[in-house]
Amino acid sequence: LENLNETPTWQPIMNGNRLEIPVAYADSYGNVMLNITRDEFEKYRQGRPFEITILDATINKIEDTYILKSDGIMMNTPILTTSATGYLQIAFFRDSAQRMLGYSPNDKLIVWFR
């Protein structure tokens, strides 16, 4: 996440292959809710691979579940998933993304499309 120290904009901003998604809030579980639905994200994505770097982890897919899978979602590793309301969120398996990332409403999640 980047704090751009600007007047916040609540809409995603596309600039070339870079998409800036504003953080909306953290839910009661500590998931960082983003101000973009999965459908809106897919329109920006246009079938392209993507990368999000958070801490020392790279996210390149939207997970369908929080459940630990054999392919290795690890504790203290961020994941991108869809909330029950259809918005994307950053979550940590058995931890609080809000606590781990220390988000602010002015923060933007940066997505790079390849």
HELIX and SHEET records of a PDB file:
HELIX    1   1 ARG A   38  ARG A   45  1                                   8    
HELIX    2   2 ALA A   97  LEU A  101  1                                   5    
SHEET    1   A 4 GLU A   2  ASN A   3  0                                        
SHEET    2   A 4 ASP A 107  PHE A 113 -1                                        
SHEET    3   A 4 ARG A  18  ALA A  26 -1                                        
SHEET    4   A 4 ILE A  13  ASN A  15 -1                                        
SHEET    1   B 4 GLU A   2  ASN A   3  0                                        
SHEET    2   B 4 ASP A 107  PHE A 113 -1                                        
SHEET    3   B 4 PHE A  50  ILE A  54 -1                                        
SHEET    4   B 4 ALA A  57  ILE A  59 -1                                        
SHEET    1   C 7 GLU A   2  ASN A   3  0                                        
SHEET    2   C 7 ASP A 107  PHE A 113 -1                                        
SHEET    3   C 7 ARG A  18  ALA A  26 -1                                        
SHEET    4   C 7 VAL A  32  THR A  37 -1                                        
SHEET    5   C 7 TYR A  87  PHE A  92 -1                                        
SHEET    6   C 7 PRO A  78  THR A  82 -1                                        
SHEET    7   C 7 ILE A  62  GLU A  63  1                                        
END                                                                             
